[in-house]
Amino acid sequence: MSTPNRTGTLRLTVAQALVRFLAAQHTERDGVRQRLIGATWGIFGHGNVAGIGQALVEHAALMPYHQGRNEQAMVHAAVGYARQSRRLSAHAVTTSIGPGATNLVTGAALATINRLPVLLLPGDTFATRPADPVLQQLEVPYAGDVSVNDCLRPVSRLFDRITRPEALIPAALQAMRVLADPADTGAVTLALPQDVQAEAYDWPEEFFAERTWTVRRPAPDPRELDAAVREVRAARRPLIVAGGGVRHSGAEDALRALAEATGIPVAVTQAGKGSLRFDHPADVGGIGHTGTATADALARTADLVLGVGTRWSDFTTASHTLFEAPGVRFLNLNVAPFDGHKMSGRTLIADARTGLEALTEGLAGHRVDPAYEAEYHRAKAAWEDRVCAAYAAPDPAARPTQAQVLGALDAFVDGDDVLINAAGSLPGDLHKLWRPRSAQQYHVEYGYSCMGYEIPASLGVQLAGPDLRVWALVGDGTYLMMPTEIVTAVQEHLPIKVVILQNHGYASIGGLSESVGAERFGTDYRFRAPDGTYTGEPLPVDLAANAASLGMRVLRAKTVRDLREALADARDSDVPTCVYTETETADTVSGVPPAQAWWDVPVAETAGRPAAARAREEYEQRARSRRRHL
């Protein structure tokens, strides 16, 4: 309970004041208001148990709490929640000082790279320095004010250390500003020295008043808009590249309206996939290194590329080799000026939905040449045939390939399902092959491509949408990184579905290793052979048994037929359920089309092994096609 003091103040500890403040923060967009901080995840140690831990107990009615098992995983869960909430609501994550705090770094990097809000509240070493050093204190001889939490500075959009109680007021307000800012959001870190957390202060009651942070929809500058309309009208082969900003803005309807009015084809990044349904005539699928032949062929001949809410990563641009047409121009619609100025393009700095609506209005009566539409419609149909071929499983008694696993899933999911993935060979296959039925269905984290993201993120998505069916797709390498939050799913009765694909190693990096002359070194999960290499028998690891030991219901699928039955069972399950299958390896059966564009991974310039020498020759040939768009 708070202690009244002089008129207009409440006597609370710093931690109690922070929790009470967070519970009163809201966002509003388009007339819809919701909590900004929906809940707090926490693992407690001496650095936060007597501060934030006690405050969460004191204010349990105000701030929901979730117990995690791994600090990095808690951030992943919070990021999954924020993405599913279209960045309008976020979670906080509290840890102790020391290993708990440094475990946040990977999750913070993922959040900031993907422009997704999460509030990090790590404990910190004593501000008053009653003993020096204390347990888990990093001693830096030249700087007494540095702690391990300073590792979070480069991966946070805002970092502050609260060394005095009164400093919390401006710091907390700045933290909310960044979390709610569509152009500047990401991980926000408030480092909390453990003695300051427990210190009492007379807080002005206004600090705890309900606040609503408006999530802006900035409109385009009229001059930029006029120039953009002229660019589009002058283009013969325009192409839209839809990124994650379309989803964050809720701009899917506006994108569809523009595509239908103008006939301009829409390619999608990993974060933008699902902006149009797969069967929309203008949708040409993923673009870039993991894209479709349809989208990449259009990119090579496009004379104008309209990027909507994209960061223009190297996978999207095929390391700046994809957009080949002489004189190709770029037009970037982005709420963030930093991203809007990439590719040396003409800028249209605005909210994605607002900007798309303005473009549609300005382009009234304009449509691309019918021959161009017919061209990409034919190419889209041809690619769909390739997807069907990859998904096909002619022998239901055979072990499935990875593509056939996706084909089996394709038969069971609908628009209310969410598929989550982040790393390995699955993101490339999903970007090429998956058929999204809704804007929310495709959830692939590819800004950081962080192994271990999928299972904890599925918890956050499930918390944001309790009625959703949430599928986490993981390979064995990813599963071994972070299965810990299965325990949390069991504890919280979250009916996530985890599909484990066992292929005995890092399949994606194994393939990449082979292509760059590294001969799959260190990428298989196998015993050592007599020559010392990891080329012996596969390791007898039973991941299904591991998942069962953590409390999941487990369904084993040896064949395609088993897999279909297990997925149907899991789909309707109301408890956390795992479907486990061993897949046919890519070097014996491959139904996935190869990469349709290059990706720059430098190869040894000199080497004594023939594989590396051959790979270098190919690298030099590919690199010559790279260009800078100026």
C-alpha positions as CSV (number, residue, x, y, z in Angstrom):
1,M,0.0,0.0,0.0
2,S,1.2,3.6,-0.7
3,T,1.8,5.9,2.3
4,P,0.2,9.3,2.1
5,N,2.6,12.1,2.9
6,R,2.2,15.9,2.3
7,T,-0.6,17.0,0.1
8,G,-0.4,15.8,-3.4
9,T,2.3,13.2,-2.9
10,L,2.6,9.5,-2.3
11,R,5.5,7.9,-0.4
12,L,6.6,4.8,-2.4
13,T,9.8,3.1,-3.3
14,V,11.3,3.7,-6.7
15,A,10.2,0.2,-7.8
16,Q,6.7,0.6,-6.4
17,A,6.4,4.0,-8.2
18,L,7.6,2.5,-11.5
19,V,5.1,-0.4,-11.4
20,R,2.3,2.0,-10.5
21,F,3.3,4.4,-13.3
22,L,3.5,1.7,-15.9
23,A,0.1,0.4,-15.1
24,A,-1.4,3.8,-15.9
25,Q,0.1,4.2,-19.4
26,H,-2.0,3.6,-22.6
27,T,-1.7,4.0,-26.3
28,E,-4.4,5.2,-28.7
29,R,-4.5,4.9,-32.5
30,D,-7.6,5.4,-34.7
31,G,-9.8,5.8,-31.6
32,V,-8.7,2.5,-30.0
33,R,-7.1,2.7,-26.6
34,Q,-5.2,-0.1,-24.8
35,R,-2.6,-0.6,-22.2
36,L,0.9,0.3,-23.2
37,I,2.5,-2.2,-20.8
38,G,0.3,-5.2,-20.8
39,A,2.3,-7.3,-18.3
40,T,5.8,-7.8,-16.8
41,W,8.0,-10.9,-17.2
42,G,10.5,-11.6,-14.5
43,I,13.2,-13.8,-13.1
44,F,14.4,-12.6,-9.7
45,G,17.8,-12.4,-8.0
46,H,19.4,-10.2,-5.4
47,G,19.4,-7.3,-7.9
48,N,15.7,-7.0,-8.2
49,V,13.9,-9.3,-5.8
50,A,13.6,-6.7,-3.0
51,G,12.8,-3.9,-5.4
52,I,10.8,-4.7,-8.5
53,G,9.9,-8.2,-7.1
54,Q,8.4,-6.7,-4.0
55,A,6.7,-4.0,-6.0
56,L,5.0,-6.5,-8.3
57,V,3.6,-8.3,-5.3
58,E,2.4,-5.0,-3.8
59,H,0.7,-4.0,-7.0
60,A,-0.4,-7.4,-8.3
61,A,-3.9,-6.1,-9.0
62,L,-2.4,-3.5,-11.3
63,M,0.3,-5.3,-13.2
64,P,0.0,-8.9,-14.5
65,Y,3.1,-11.0,-14.0
66,H,4.5,-13.9,-16.1
67,Q,7.3,-16.2,-14.8
68,G,10.0,-17.0,-17.3
69,R,12.8,-19.5,-17.3
70,N,15.4,-17.7,-19.3
71,E,16.0,-14.0,-19.6
72,Q,16.6,-13.9,-23.3
73,A,13.5,-16.0,-23.8
74,M,11.4,-13.5,-21.8
75,V,12.4,-10.8,-24.2
76,H,11.5,-13.0,-27.2
77,A,8.1,-13.6,-25.6
78,A,7.6,-9.9,-25.1
79,V,8.6,-9.2,-28.7
80,G,6.2,-11.8,-30.0
81,Y,3.4,-10.1,-28.0
82,A,4.4,-6.6,-29.4
83,R,4.4,-7.8,-33.0
84,Q,1.1,-9.5,-32.6
85,S,-0.3,-6.3,-31.0
86,R,1.0,-4.2,-34.0
87,R,3.3,-2.4,-31.6
88,L,0.4,-0.8,-29.8
89,S,1.0,-2.8,-26.6
90,A,4.3,-4.1,-25.1
91,H,5.6,-6.1,-22.2
92,A,8.2,-5.3,-19.6
93,V,11.0,-7.7,-18.6
94,T,12.8,-7.5,-15.3
95,T,16.0,-9.3,-14.3
96,S,18.7,-9.2,-11.6
97,I,22.1,-7.6,-12.2
98,G,24.8,-10.0,-13.6
99,P,24.1,-12.9,-15.9
100,G,20.3,-12.1,-15.8
101,A,21.0,-8.7,-17.2
102,T,23.5,-9.7,-19.8
103,N,21.2,-12.5,-21.0
104,L,18.9,-9.6,-22.2
105,V,21.3,-8.4,-24.8
106,T,20.4,-10.8,-27.6
107,G,16.7,-10.2,-27.1
108,A,17.2,-6.5,-27.0
109,A,19.1,-6.6,-30.3
110,L,16.3,-8.6,-31.9
111,A,13.7,-6.1,-30.7
112,T,15.6,-3.0,-31.9
113,I,16.6,-4.4,-35.2
114,N,13.0,-5.4,-35.9
115,R,11.6,-2.0,-34.7
116,L,9.5,-3.7,-32.0
117,P,8.9,-2.2,-28.5
118,V,10.0,-3.9,-25.3
119,L,10.8,-2.4,-21.9
120,L,13.8,-3.9,-20.1
121,L,14.2,-3.3,-16.3
122,P,17.5,-5.0,-15.3
123,G,18.8,-4.5,-11.8
124,D,22.1,-2.7,-11.5
125,T,25.0,-2.5,-9.0
126,F,24.7,-0.2,-5.9
127,A,24.5,3.5,-6.7
128,T,25.7,4.4,-3.2
129,R,28.6,1.9,-3.3
130,P,28.4,0.7,0.3
131,A,30.9,-2.1,-0.6
132,D,33.0,-2.2,-3.7
133,P,32.9,-4.5,-5.5
134,V,29.6,-6.2,-4.7
135,L,28.6,-9.6,-6.1
136,Q,28.5,-9.7,-9.9
137,Q,30.0,-6.2,-10.3
138,L,32.1,-5.6,-13.3
139,E,35.2,-3.6,-12.2
140,V,36.4,-1.1,-14.9
141,P,39.5,0.6,-13.7
142,Y,39.0,3.7,-15.7
143,A,35.3,4.2,-15.1
144,G,33.5,3.6,-11.8
145,D,30.0,4.2,-13.3
146,V,30.1,1.3,-15.8
147,S,28.3,-2.0,-15.2
148,V,27.5,-5.0,-17.3
149,N,24.2,-3.2,-18.2
150,D,26.2,-0.9,-20.4
151,C,26.3,-3.8,-22.9
152,L,22.6,-2.9,-23.5
153,R,23.4,0.6,-24.8
154,P,24.1,-0.2,-28.4
155,V,21.1,-2.5,-28.7
156,S,18.6,-0.1,-27.0
157,R,16.7,2.8,-28.6
158,L,16.9,4.5,-25.2
159,F,19.1,3.7,-22.2
160,D,19.1,5.3,-18.8
161,R,20.4,4.4,-15.4
162,I,18.2,5.6,-12.5
163,T,20.8,6.7,-9.8
164,R,18.4,8.9,-7.9
165,P,14.7,8.4,-7.2
166,E,13.6,11.7,-8.7
167,A,15.4,10.8,-11.9
168,L,12.8,8.2,-12.6
169,I,10.2,10.8,-13.5
170,P,11.8,12.2,-16.7
171,A,13.3,8.8,-17.6
172,A,10.0,6.9,-17.4
173,L,8.3,9.5,-19.5
174,Q,11.0,9.3,-22.1
175,A,10.8,5.5,-22.1
176,M,7.1,5.7,-22.8
177,R,7.6,8.2,-25.6
178,V,10.1,5.8,-27.4
179,L,7.9,2.7,-26.9
180,A,4.9,4.5,-28.5
181,D,6.9,6.2,-31.3
182,P,6.3,4.4,-34.6
183,A,9.5,5.8,-36.1
184,D,11.8,5.4,-33.1
185,T,10.8,2.3,-31.2
186,G,12.7,-0.8,-30.1
187,A,14.2,-2.0,-26.8
188,V,14.1,0.6,-24.0
189,T,16.4,-0.1,-21.0
190,L,16.0,1.5,-17.6
191,A,18.8,0.1,-15.4
192,L,17.8,0.1,-11.8
193,P,20.5,0.0,-9.1
194,Q,19.3,-2.4,-6.4
195,D,19.6,0.1,-3.6
196,V,17.7,2.8,-5.5
197,Q,14.9,0.4,-6.3
198,A,14.2,0.0,-2.6
199,E,14.6,3.7,-1.7
200,A,11.5,5.7,-0.7
201,Y,10.5,9.0,-2.1
202,D,7.6,11.4,-2.0
203,W,6.2,11.2,-5.5
204,P,3.8,13.8,-7.0
205,E,0.4,12.2,-7.5
206,E,0.4,13.6,-11.1
207,F,3.1,11.1,-12.0
208,F,0.6,8.3,-11.6
209,A,-2.3,9.9,-13.5
210,E,-3.6,8.0,-16.5
211,R,-1.7,8.9,-19.7
212,T,-2.5,8.1,-23.3
213,W,0.2,8.2,-25.8
214,T,-1.1,8.8,-29.3
215,V,0.5,6.6,-31.9
216,R,0.8,9.0,-34.8
217,R,-0.1,8.5,-38.4
218,P,1.9,11.3,-40.0
219,A,0.7,12.3,-43.5
220,P,3.1,12.8,-46.4
221,D,4.4,16.3,-47.3
222,P,2.3,17.6,-50.2
223,R,5.4,18.2,-52.3
224,E,6.9,14.8,-51.7
225,L,3.5,13.3,-52.5
226,D,3.2,15.2,-55.8
227,A,6.7,14.1,-56.8
228,A,5.9,10.4,-55.8
229,V,2.7,10.4,-57.9
230,R,4.6,11.7,-60.9
231,E,7.2,9.0,-60.5
232,V,4.6,6.3,-60.4
233,R,2.7,7.6,-63.4
234,A,5.9,7.8,-65.4
235,A,7.0,4.2,-64.7
236,R,6.4,1.4,-67.2
237,R,7.3,-1.5,-64.9
238,P,6.7,-0.4,-61.3
239,L,7.0,-2.8,-58.4
240,I,5.9,-2.5,-54.8
241,V,8.0,-4.1,-52.1
242,A,6.0,-4.4,-48.9
243,G,7.9,-4.6,-45.6
244,G,7.0,-5.0,-42.0
245,G,5.8,-1.4,-41.7
246,V,2.7,-2.4,-43.6
247,R,1.7,-4.7,-40.8
248,H,2.8,-2.4,-38.0
249,S,0.6,0.3,-39.5
250,G,-2.4,-1.9,-40.2
251,A,-2.1,-0.8,-43.8
252,E,-3.0,-4.1,-45.6
253,D,-6.4,-2.8,-46.8
254,A,-4.7,0.4,-48.1
255,L,-2.1,-1.7,-49.9
256,R,-4.7,-3.9,-51.5
257,A,-6.7,-0.9,-52.7
258,L,-3.6,0.6,-54.3
259,A,-2.7,-2.6,-56.0
260,E,-6.2,-3.2,-57.3
261,A,-6.6,0.4,-58.5
262,T,-3.3,0.5,-60.4
263,G,-2.4,-3.1,-61.2
264,I,1.1,-2.7,-59.7
265,P,2.5,-6.1,-58.5
266,V,3.4,-6.5,-54.8
267,A,6.4,-8.4,-53.7
268,V,7.0,-8.9,-50.0
269,T,9.9,-9.0,-47.5
270,Q,10.0,-11.6,-44.7
271,A,8.4,-9.1,-42.3
272,G,5.9,-8.0,-45.0
273,K,4.7,-11.4,-46.1
274,G,0.9,-11.7,-45.6
275,S,0.4,-8.0,-46.5
276,L,-1.8,-9.5,-49.3
277,R,-3.3,-12.9,-49.3
278,F,-1.3,-15.4,-51.4
279,D,-4.2,-15.7,-53.9
280,H,-4.5,-12.0,-54.5
281,P,-3.8,-11.4,-58.2
282,A,-1.2,-8.7,-57.4
283,D,0.7,-10.8,-54.9
284,V,3.9,-12.1,-56.4
285,G,5.5,-13.5,-53.2
286,G,8.7,-13.1,-51.5
287,I,11.5,-11.0,-52.9
288,G,15.3,-11.3,-52.8
289,H,17.7,-14.1,-52.0
290,T,14.8,-16.2,-50.5
291,G,12.2,-14.9,-52.9
292,T,10.2,-16.3,-55.7
293,A,11.2,-16.5,-59.4
294,T,8.3,-14.2,-60.2
295,A,9.1,-11.4,-57.8
296,D,12.9,-11.5,-58.5
297,A,12.3,-11.4,-62.3
298,L,10.1,-8.4,-61.9
299,A,12.7,-6.8,-59.7
300,R,15.4,-7.2,-62.3
301,T,13.4,-5.3,-64.9
302,A,11.6,-2.8,-62.7
303,D,12.1,0.8,-63.6
304,L,10.5,2.1,-60.3
305,V,10.5,0.3,-57.0
306,L,8.1,1.5,-54.3
307,G,9.3,0.3,-50.9
308,V,6.7,0.5,-48.2
309,G,7.9,0.1,-44.7
310,T,11.0,-1.8,-45.5
311,R,14.6,-1.6,-44.2
312,W,16.1,-2.8,-47.5
313,S,18.2,-5.5,-45.9
314,D,20.8,-7.5,-48.0
315,F,18.4,-10.5,-48.3
316,T,15.8,-8.2,-49.9
317,T,18.2,-6.5,-52.3
318,A,20.2,-9.7,-53.0
319,S,23.2,-7.8,-51.7
320,H,22.5,-5.0,-54.1
321,T,22.5,-7.2,-57.2
322,L,18.8,-7.7,-57.7
323,F,17.6,-4.4,-59.2
324,E,19.5,-4.5,-62.5
325,A,17.6,-2.2,-64.9
326,P,19.6,0.8,-66.0
327,G,18.2,4.0,-64.4
328,V,16.0,2.1,-61.9
329,R,14.6,4.5,-59.4
330,F,13.4,4.0,-55.8
331,L,10.6,5.6,-53.9
332,N,10.5,4.9,-50.2
333,L,7.3,5.3,-48.2
334,N,8.4,5.0,-44.6
335,V,7.5,6.5,-41.2
336,A,11.2,6.5,-40.2
337,P,13.4,8.9,-42.2
338,F,16.4,6.8,-41.5
339,D,14.9,3.9,-43.5
340,G,13.2,6.2,-46.0
341,H,16.5,7.6,-47.3
342,K,18.0,4.2,-48.1
343,M,18.8,3.1,-51.7
344,S,19.2,6.8,-52.4
345,G,15.5,6.9,-53.2
346,R,12.9,9.6,-53.4
347,T,11.3,9.8,-49.9
348,L,7.7,9.8,-48.9
349,I,8.0,10.1,-45.1
350,A,4.6,9.1,-43.7
351,D,2.7,6.4,-41.9
352,A,2.3,3.5,-44.3
353,R,-1.5,3.5,-44.3
354,T,-1.8,7.2,-44.6
355,G,0.8,7.4,-47.4
356,L,-0.8,4.5,-49.4
357,E,-4.2,6.1,-49.2
358,A,-2.8,9.4,-50.4
359,L,-1.0,7.7,-53.3
360,T,-4.1,5.8,-54.3
361,E,-6.0,9.1,-54.4
362,G,-3.3,10.8,-56.4
363,L,-3.1,8.0,-58.9
364,A,-6.8,7.9,-59.6
365,G,-7.4,6.7,-63.2
366,H,-3.8,5.4,-63.6
367,R,-3.1,1.7,-64.4
368,V,-0.1,-0.2,-65.6
369,D,-0.1,-1.6,-69.1
370,P,-2.4,-4.7,-69.4
371,A,0.5,-6.6,-71.0
372,Y,2.5,-6.1,-67.8
373,E,-0.3,-7.4,-65.6
374,A,-0.7,-10.5,-67.9
375,E,3.0,-11.1,-67.7
376,Y,3.2,-11.3,-64.0
377,H,-0.1,-13.2,-63.7
378,R,1.4,-15.9,-65.9
379,A,4.6,-16.0,-63.9
380,K,2.6,-16.2,-60.6
381,A,0.7,-19.2,-61.9
382,A,3.9,-20.9,-62.9
383,W,5.4,-20.4,-59.5
384,E,2.3,-21.7,-57.8
385,D,2.8,-24.9,-59.8
386,R,6.3,-25.2,-58.3
387,V,4.9,-24.7,-54.8
388,C,2.4,-27.5,-55.4
389,A,5.2,-29.8,-56.7
390,A,7.3,-29.0,-53.6
391,Y,4.4,-29.7,-51.2
392,A,3.3,-32.9,-53.0
393,A,4.0,-36.2,-51.1
394,P,3.2,-39.0,-53.5
395,D,4.2,-41.7,-51.0
396,P,2.3,-41.2,-47.7
397,A,4.4,-44.0,-46.2
398,A,7.7,-42.2,-46.8
399,R,9.5,-39.9,-44.4
400,P,8.6,-36.3,-45.2
401,T,10.9,-33.7,-46.7
402,Q,10.9,-30.2,-45.1
403,A,8.8,-28.9,-47.9
404,Q,6.3,-31.7,-47.5
405,V,6.0,-30.8,-43.8
406,L,5.0,-27.3,-44.9
407,G,2.6,-28.8,-47.4
408,A,1.0,-30.9,-44.7
409,L,0.6,-27.8,-42.5
410,D,-0.8,-25.8,-45.4
411,A,-3.7,-28.2,-45.5
412,F,-4.6,-27.6,-41.8
413,V,-4.1,-23.9,-41.1
414,D,-6.4,-21.0,-41.7
415,G,-6.4,-17.3,-41.2
416,D,-6.8,-17.6,-37.5
417,D,-3.5,-19.5,-37.2
418,V,-0.1,-18.0,-36.7
419,L,3.1,-19.7,-37.9
420,I,6.3,-18.6,-36.1
421,N,9.8,-19.1,-37.3
422,A,13.2,-17.3,-37.2
423,A,16.2,-19.3,-38.2
424,G,17.7,-22.2,-40.1
425,S,16.6,-23.3,-43.5
426,L,12.9,-22.9,-42.7
427,P,12.7,-19.1,-43.2
428,G,13.9,-19.4,-46.8
429,D,11.5,-22.2,-47.6
430,L,8.6,-20.3,-46.0
431,H,9.4,-17.1,-47.8
432,K,9.4,-19.0,-51.1
433,L,6.5,-21.4,-50.5
434,W,4.1,-20.4,-47.7
435,R,0.6,-19.4,-48.7
436,P,-0.5,-16.8,-46.1
437,R,-4.3,-16.6,-45.6
438,S,-4.3,-13.5,-43.4
439,A,-2.1,-10.6,-42.3
440,Q,-1.3,-12.1,-39.0
441,Q,-0.6,-15.7,-40.1
442,Y,3.1,-15.3,-41.2
443,H,5.4,-14.5,-38.3
444,V,9.0,-15.0,-39.3
445,E,11.6,-13.0,-37.4
446,Y,14.3,-12.4,-40.0
447,G,15.7,-9.0,-38.9
448,Y,18.0,-10.8,-36.4
449,S,17.1,-14.4,-37.4
450,C,17.7,-15.5,-33.9
451,M,17.8,-19.2,-33.1
452,G,15.7,-20.0,-30.1
453,Y,13.1,-17.2,-30.8
454,E,10.2,-19.4,-31.9
455,I,9.0,-21.1,-28.8
456,P,9.1,-18.1,-26.4
457,A,7.7,-15.9,-29.1
458,S,4.7,-18.2,-29.4
459,L,3.9,-17.6,-25.8
460,G,3.8,-13.8,-26.4
461,V,1.6,-14.3,-29.5
462,Q,-0.7,-16.6,-27.6
463,L,-1.1,-14.1,-24.8
464,A,-1.9,-11.3,-27.3
465,G,-4.5,-13.5,-29.0
466,P,-5.8,-16.2,-26.7
467,D,-8.2,-17.6,-29.3
468,L,-5.4,-18.0,-32.0
469,R,-3.9,-21.3,-32.9
470,V,-0.1,-20.7,-32.6
471,W,2.4,-22.9,-34.3
472,A,6.2,-22.7,-33.6
473,L,8.2,-24.3,-36.3
474,V,11.7,-25.3,-35.2
475,G,14.6,-27.4,-36.4
476,D,16.7,-29.5,-34.0
477,G,19.4,-26.9,-33.9
478,T,17.0,-24.1,-32.9
479,Y,15.2,-26.3,-30.5
480,L,18.4,-27.1,-28.6
481,M,19.1,-23.4,-28.2
482,M,16.1,-22.5,-26.1
483,P,13.3,-25.1,-25.2
484,T,13.0,-23.7,-21.7
485,E,9.7,-21.8,-22.2
486,I,7.9,-25.0,-22.8
487,V,7.7,-25.2,-19.1
488,T,6.1,-21.7,-19.0
489,A,3.6,-22.8,-21.6
490,V,2.6,-25.8,-19.5
491,Q,2.4,-23.7,-16.4
492,E,0.2,-21.0,-18.0
493,H,-2.0,-23.5,-19.9
494,L,-1.0,-21.9,-23.2
495,P,-2.0,-24.4,-26.0
496,I,0.9,-23.6,-28.3
497,K,1.8,-26.2,-31.0
498,V,5.5,-26.8,-31.5
499,V,6.6,-28.7,-34.7
500,I,10.1,-30.1,-34.4
501,L,11.9,-31.0,-37.6
502,Q,14.8,-33.3,-36.8
503,N,17.5,-33.2,-39.5
504,H,20.6,-33.8,-37.4
505,G,22.3,-30.5,-37.7
506,Y,22.4,-27.0,-39.0
507,A,20.9,-27.7,-42.4
508,S,20.8,-24.1,-43.6
509,I,24.4,-23.3,-42.7
510,G,25.5,-26.7,-43.9
511,G,24.2,-25.9,-47.4
512,L,25.8,-22.4,-47.2
513,S,29.1,-23.9,-46.0
514,E,29.1,-26.2,-49.0
515,S,28.4,-23.4,-51.4
516,V,31.3,-21.2,-50.2
517,G,33.9,-24.0,-50.1
518,A,33.8,-24.8,-46.4
519,E,32.6,-28.3,-47.0
520,R,29.9,-28.4,-44.4
521,F,32.5,-28.3,-41.6
522,G,31.1,-28.3,-38.1
523,T,27.4,-28.2,-39.3
524,D,26.2,-31.8,-38.7
525,Y,25.2,-33.3,-35.4
526,R,27.2,-36.5,-35.6
527,F,29.8,-38.6,-33.8
528,R,33.4,-38.2,-34.7
529,A,34.7,-40.5,-37.5
530,P,38.1,-42.2,-37.2
531,D,39.7,-39.3,-39.0
532,G,38.5,-36.9,-36.3
533,T,35.8,-35.2,-38.4
534,Y,32.1,-35.1,-37.4
535,T,31.0,-37.5,-40.1
536,G,30.1,-40.5,-38.1
537,E,26.6,-41.7,-37.2
538,P,23.9,-39.2,-36.2
539,L,23.7,-38.5,-32.5
540,P,21.0,-40.5,-30.6
541,V,19.3,-37.4,-29.4
542,D,15.6,-37.7,-28.7
543,L,14.1,-34.2,-28.7
544,A,10.6,-35.6,-28.5
545,A,11.4,-37.2,-25.2
546,N,13.0,-33.9,-24.0
547,A,9.8,-32.0,-24.9
548,A,7.7,-34.6,-23.0
549,S,10.0,-34.3,-20.0
550,L,9.2,-30.6,-19.9
551,G,5.5,-31.2,-19.8
552,M,4.4,-31.2,-23.4
553,R,2.0,-33.6,-25.0
554,V,4.1,-35.2,-27.8
555,L,3.0,-36.8,-31.0
556,R,5.6,-38.6,-33.1
557,A,5.3,-38.8,-36.9
558,K,7.5,-41.1,-38.8
559,T,5.7,-40.8,-42.2
560,V,3.8,-38.3,-44.2
561,R,0.6,-40.1,-43.2
562,D,1.6,-40.0,-39.5
563,L,2.4,-36.3,-39.9
564,R,-1.0,-35.4,-41.3
565,E,-2.7,-37.2,-38.5
566,A,-0.5,-35.6,-35.8
567,L,-1.1,-32.1,-37.2
568,A,-4.8,-32.7,-37.2
569,D,-4.7,-33.8,-33.6
570,A,-2.5,-31.0,-32.5
571,R,-4.6,-28.4,-34.3
572,D,-7.6,-29.1,-32.0
573,S,-5.5,-29.7,-28.8
574,D,-6.2,-27.4,-25.8
575,V,-2.8,-28.2,-24.1
576,P,0.7,-27.5,-25.2
577,T,1.4,-30.1,-27.9
578,C,4.5,-31.1,-29.8
579,V,4.6,-32.8,-33.2
580,Y,8.0,-34.4,-33.8
581,T,9.2,-35.7,-37.2
582,E,12.5,-36.7,-38.8
583,T,12.7,-35.1,-42.2
584,E,14.4,-36.4,-45.3
585,T,17.7,-34.5,-45.7
586,A,18.1,-32.0,-48.4
587,D,21.0,-33.8,-50.0
588,T,18.9,-36.9,-50.8
589,V,15.5,-35.4,-51.6
590,S,14.9,-31.8,-52.5
591,G,11.6,-30.3,-53.6
592,V,12.3,-26.6,-52.7
593,P,13.3,-24.3,-55.6
594,P,16.9,-23.0,-55.2
595,A,17.7,-19.4,-54.4
596,Q,16.5,-17.1,-57.1
597,A,19.0,-14.4,-56.3
598,W,22.5,-14.0,-54.8
599,W,23.6,-13.3,-51.2
600,D,27.0,-11.9,-50.5
601,V,29.0,-14.2,-48.2
602,P,32.7,-13.6,-48.8
603,V,34.8,-16.6,-49.8
604,A,38.4,-17.1,-49.0
605,E,40.5,-15.2,-51.6
606,T,43.2,-17.9,-51.5
607,A,42.9,-21.5,-50.4
608,G,44.5,-24.9,-51.0
609,R,41.4,-26.9,-51.2
610,P,39.6,-27.2,-54.6
611,A,36.1,-26.6,-53.2
612,A,37.1,-23.1,-51.8
613,A,38.9,-22.2,-55.0
614,R,35.9,-23.0,-57.1
615,A,33.6,-21.1,-54.7
616,R,35.9,-18.1,-55.0
617,E,35.6,-18.1,-58.8
618,E,31.8,-18.0,-58.6
619,Y,31.9,-15.3,-55.9
620,E,34.0,-13.0,-58.0
621,Q,31.7,-13.5,-60.9
622,R,28.6,-12.7,-58.8
623,A,30.2,-9.8,-57.0
624,R,30.8,-8.0,-60.3
625,S,27.1,-7.5,-60.7
626,R,26.7,-5.6,-57.4
627,R,25.9,-1.9,-57.8
628,R,25.4,1.1,-55.6
629,H,22.1,2.9,-56.2
630,L,23.0,6.6,-56.2
